Amino acid sequence: MQKNSVEDSPSQALGLTVYDLPDPLAAGQEDASRTRGGRWRMVMVMLVCAAPVIASYLTYYVIRPQSSRQFGELILPVKPLPELTAESLDGKTVKLPELKGQWLIVSVSAAACDALCQNNLLLQRQIRASLGREAKRTEWVWLVTDSAPVSADLLAGLTEAVVLRVPPAQLAQWLAPQAGHGLNEHLYLVDSHGNWMMRFPPRLQIDQASSLKRDWDRLLRASVSWDKPGR
């Protein structure tokens, strides 16, 4: 009896079969919804991770009394170290993101290192040394923009520096000078997450070192909750 009933109602059986199939449009919309949800979760995770860094900068350099203006120019949004390959003076290749883990005070010039370059290197060395116990959280970096040799006299004073050759066209994808100035005229500050976040005025003089150090001190204090010494 049951068999005859099914045979007598083929349209009813077909209707049930079609009803049970998934709707391609609905399935596509569901997949798209899951993808959007996953992307939003990823963005939220990134924001949570970056929040301590951004908050520390805003606290010290935006939400602050006007009398405590910073000497350097805060770079927002910050610009992370690019995936560029540099070369040490002994010919070893170094990925720039490998510099993460330390605060960096950076200068840029050709290997010939004119008077401005030498002045910047001296500032970098003196300011880092003046940080006292916080110096272990910092490094000074000279980025050389050509393949010319560095003089032996200059090398003698660079034993504590990180010196890397980076083509200027690639470097320009990351660092930038103030309008009307050259890349070699500034000192640049990079946080321990590898973010370029501050640019100091062009052609600094030795007597301005204390102003630069004051900014750096503030940032080191502000970052103590999320930054640990050493790479």
Secondary structure, DSSP 8 states (H G I E B T S, - for coil): -HHHHHHH-HHHHHHHHHHHS--HHHHHHHHHHHHHHHHHHHHHHHHHHHHHHHHHHHHHHTSS-GGG--SSEEEEEEEE--S-EEEETTS-EEEGGGGTTSEEEEEEE-TT--HHHHHHHHHHHHHHHTTGGGGGGEEEEEEE-S-----HHHHTT-TTSEEEE--HHHHTTT----TTS-GGG--EEE-TTSEEEEE--SS--GGGHHHHHHHHHHHHHHTTTT--S--
